[in-house]
């Protein structure tokens, strides 16, 4: 069973255009660095430096390439106007892990190196055409040092009646316009709680930001959304954009979420439609179960198969952003783990926790 699950994930990554950097099994909560079961524990350690250049983006040695960042920014500003503005963002400088296995327990530690960048650099490097070709570094130990690597987030929101909320982005946005996504955005350095030590403040913002994005984009009250848990980190293969995924539940049904979104709110105009994917029960998790197959194939990027809406008689094709497909794959991995179908072996540890760069 373990081998078939890992093979499925490998295929999903290949076809879906994303790469899993860390699948947190078990998931990580904001209240404790370590969560676990009797035979599995996972610890998340944030190494944060927002002052020095240690985790910052390095300028490209080509003046022409570096100047293209400002050129793209001006081009985007001419199109988007006041819908585009610059702000500080967190930067993923690296992610590493250590796995320890004994006869009775698996202990894994994930280390994330977090620095500072901004949205202008994100637009000018990661989102620029042929980003990896133009900004890839020849330094073997720092291949992405010239990329902004702004850390995004994706919220897998499960409704009370077992649906996953997806949104179609407006065509008038500067990122992923017209595509299907999960609620998400970026954690914001300007929102750090300065009463906490830096690592704790960044950790808090990582979780808070997911709740804010869900509530603002869907017009939900915070007390209807559970505190999220961290599922892991993925990146897009095309440009190495890193995104962390969280899972939260709402006490509202899919119909109620749809109604709240239609009423309009702070950021509801960022999307033009909602769609709800069936969330499989534990008995439906295996790939050969028909109830899971359509959601799994489309969500993880295994095929371009259409997903039949539970709300409309016709099918629609979900063109989902690659890192958000990866977020849904992380959700599926978490469900598989919780159902006891993915043991914490050395093989699964090495496959689901990877170092980058």
N, C-alpha and C positions, 0 to 999 in steps of 0.2 A: 504493500500500500504506500509506504513512504516513497519508494522509487517512482511510482506512477504519479504521485503528487508533484515531486520535483521535476519530472519530465514534462508535466503539464505546465508548470511555471516557466520552465526553460522555453517551451514553445510559445507561450504567451509573450514573453519578453522579445523573442525573435520577431514575431509577427506584429506585436503591438507597439514597437518603437520605443520601449522604455527599458530601463535596467534597475533592478532592485539593489539598493545599496545596503539596506538593513530591514529585515522583517522581524519585528519585535514579538517574539513568542516566548513568554506571554507579553501582552501589551503593557505599556508604561503609563502610570497615572501621574498627575501633578503632585499628589500628596506624598509620594514616596519614590525615592530613586530606584528602589528594588521591589518588583512584584514577582510573584512566583507561585508555583504549585509545589507539591511535595517532592517532585523530581526535576524541577526546572526553575531557574531564576535568571532574571535579566536586569542589568543595571545600566542606566544612561548617565554618562558623565559629559558635561559641557565644559570645554576649555575655551573661555571667552577672552578676547583681547580686542577692545574697540578703540584703543588709543594709539598703539604703535603700528608699524607696517607689517608686523609678523604674519597676520592673516589677511592683509589687504590685497587688493588687485595690484599687480605690477604693470607698469606701462609697457606697451609693446615697443621693441627696439626700432621698429619702422615708424618714423614720424608721420608718414602718409597714412599708415594703418591707424595710428593713434588719433590722427586728425579726423578720421572717418566717423569717430564716435560723435563729435559735435555736429558734423554734417548730417548724420542720420537724425540726430535730435532736432535740428532745425527743420528738416523735411517733415518729421512727424508732427512738430508743433504747427507747421503751416496747414496740415490737414485736420488735426484734432483741436487746435485752439486751446481754450481753457480746460478742456478735458484731459490735457496732458500737463503734469507738473512734476518737478523733481523733489525727491525726499530720500532720506537715508534708509538703507535696507541692510538687513543682516546678510553676511556672506559666508557660504560654506567653503572653508579652506581645505578641509579634509575630513574623512571619516574612517575610523579604524576599529578593530574589535579584538578581543581575546576570548577564547573559548576554553573552559576547563571542564573535564568530564571525569567523574569518579564512578564507582559501581552503583551509586545510589542517586546522584544528582548531577545536573548539567548547569554550570554557572557561566554566564556570558556577560561581558562588559562591552558596551558600545561607546566609543569616544567620538564626539563631534567637535571639530575646531571651528569656532565662530568668530568672524571678523566683521568689518563694516564696508559697505559699498553704497551706491545710490542708484536710483531708477534710471538716471541718464546713462550711466555705464551699462546697466542692464539692457536698455534699448539699443545702445550702440555696439555692444559686443554680443551677448547671448541671442538677442532677437534680430540681429543683423543677418542678411543673406550669407550663406556659407560660413557661419560663425566659427565652426571648428577648423575649417581650412584656413581662415584668415587670422584667427586669434590663438590657435593651438601653439603651445610652446614646445621648443625642441628639447627643453630640460626634462630629462627622464623622470625625475622625482617631482616635477611640478608642471604637468602638461596643461593644466587649466589656469595657470597663474595670471594670464592676461584676460581671462573672462571674469565678468562681474560675479557670476555664481550667486545671484540674489536668491535667498531662500524663500520659496513660496510655500503655501499650505493648501490642503484640500480636505474638506470635511465630508466624511461619509455619514450622512444623516439618515437614520432609520426611523420610519414613522411607526406609530402605535400599531398599525395594521400590516406591518412587515413590508414596507416599500422603501427603496432608496431614491432620494431626491436628486434629479439632474436638471440642469438649466441650459437653455440655449442662449449664448452671449449675444448682446446687441452688436450690430454691424458697425456701430459708431464708437467702438472702444479701440484702444491702442494695442491690445494683446488678446489673442484668441478670439477675434471678432467673428461672430456667426457660428462658432463651434459649440459643441456640447461640453459642459464641465460639471464638476461638483461645486457646491458653494466653497469659495476660497479666495485667497489673495496673498497677502504678505503679513508676517509679524512686523511690528513697527518699533524701531529703536526709540522713537520719541515717546512711546507709551511706557517705557521702563519705570518700574517702581523703585525709586532711589532710596527707599528705606531698607531695601534688601541688599545683600551682597550681590555682585554683578551676575554670577552664574545663576543664582536663585531668581533674580529679576528677569533674566532672559528666559529661563525655563517657564516662569509664570506667564510671560508675554506670549510664548509659543502656544500655550493652551488657551489663554484669554483671546488671542487673535482669532482662533478657530470659532469660538462662540460668537464673537463680534461679527465675523463674516457671515455665518449662518443666519444670525438674527437680522442683520442689516439687509442682506440680499433677499431674504424671504419674508421680512416683516413679522418676525416671531418675537415673542417676549422671552427674555432669558430664562425665566422660571419654567418654561415649557421644554427646555433643552437640558439634557443631562450633562454632567461634566465629562468632557471627552477623554479618551485614552489614546495614546500614541501607538499607531500601527507599524510605523517604520518610515523609511526614506527611499524615494525613487529619484531617478533622473531621466530626462529625455535623451535618447541616443543622438538626435539630430544636433543638439546644441548644448547638451550637458546641464540643462536647467534642473536644479535640485528642488524637490518638493517633499515636505513631510506630510504624512496622512494621519488623520485622527478619526475616530469613530465616536459618534454621539447618538443618543436616542431622543426622540421627542414624544411627549405625551399626546400629541395631535395625530389624527389620521391623515392620510394623503389628501383627502377631500378638504380637510380643515387647513392644511398647509397651502393648498392651492387657493383657497378662499382668502387667506391672510395675504398671500402674495398679490392677488388681484386687487386688493384694497389699496395697494401702493404704500411705499415707505421710503426710508432713507436711500437705499441703493437698489431698490427693486427694478428700476429702469435699466440696470445693467444687463438684465435678461429679458427675452421676448417670449419665452415659453418655458413651461416645466414639463418634465416627463418623469415617470416613476417606474423603476425597475423592481421586479419581484425579488425579494430577499429569501433565499431558500431556507427551509427548516433544516434541522440537523439531519433528518432522514433524506433530504434532497441534495446534500452536499456533494455526493460522489458524481463524477463527470458523466456516468452513464444514466443518470436520472434525468428524465425529460424535463421535469419542472425546473431544473437548474440550468439546463444546457444553453438556452437562449441568452439568459442573463450573463452566464459565465463567458460564453464565446464573445459576445459583444463588449462586455465590460472590460475583459482582459485583452481584447484585441486579437483573439484567435481567428476571427473571420469578420467579414462585413455583413454577416447575417442580420436581418432586421429583427427588432424586438417588438413583439406585439404589445401594445399598450393595454393596460387594464381599464383605461379610462375612455379610450376611443376604439371604434370597431376596426379601423385601418391600422396597418403597421407603419412605423416610421424608422428611418435609418439614423442611428445616433453616430454622428461624426464627432468622436470625443477626443479631446486633447490627450496626447500620449501619456504625460505624467499623471493625469487623472485616471486614465485606464489602469496605470500602475497602482494608484491608490486603491482602486476597487479590487485589484488582484491581492493587495495586502489585506484588505478586509476579508476576502475569501480565505486566504492563508490563515488568518486569525480564527475564523470560524472552524476551519478544518482542525486547527490545533486544539481549540476548546472542545471539539467533539471527540478528541482523543485519537484522531486519524493521522496525526503527524508527530511521531515521537521525537524527543530532543536528542537525537543521535549526533555523533560527530559529523556524519555526512550532511545532515540537514543544517547543522550549525555553519559549516564551511560554505554551503551553497547559499544560505539565506542571509549571511552576514559577510559583507565584502568590504575591502579597503579601497579607498579612492583618495587622492589620485594614485 
